[in-house]
Amino acid sequence: MNKLERTYNVSIKVNSNTLKEQKFKGEFPNADLKSILKTISLSTPFNYKINGNEITITE
């Protein structure tokens, strides 16, 4: 998530200890952030809310 924060200039808050421990790998050339989050959530189910430059992730 740190790399997504740097790449897309956003702040990501994860409200789940289980998800905080997850590591995600993948390549998403030229993809927008919403598409990336949607793709990741298919393999590791979570919900997310985008509010400007802040993203909150919950189980």
N, C-alpha and C positions, 0 to 999 in steps of 0.2 A: 504494500500500500504506500510505502514511503516514496517509491519511484513514481507511482501515479501522482502523488501530491506534487512532486517536483516537476514532472513533465507537463501536467495540466494546470499547475498553479492553483491548487485547491487544498483545503484542509479536510482530512477524512477522519471521522471519529467512529470507532468501532465499539459498540455497546454490548459486546459479548466476549466473555473470556475465552470461550471455545474458538471463536473466529479470530481473536487476537493471536492465537497460537498457530493458526494456519499459515502456510507459505504457498504462494501462488506463482507459477511459472508459465510463461507463454509469450508469444510474439503477436503483436497487433499493429502491423504497419498501417499507418494512415487511418486508424480507427478513432472514432470519437469516444470520449470517456463513458458515456451512457451505454454504448455498445459493448465496451469492455466489461463494465459492471454486470450487464445482463448476461454476457457469456460466462463470466466467472460464477455467477449465481446459479447457473444451470448444473454445475458439477458440485458446488458447495452451496446449498440453499440458504439464502439470506435475502432480506429486504433492504432497500436503500431509499433514501430521500435526498434529493438535491435541492438545496436552498442557496442560490447564488454560487459562491465559491466554497460553500460548506456542504459536505456529504456526511450523512449519518447512516451507519450500517447496523442493522439489528438482525436477530435470528427470526 
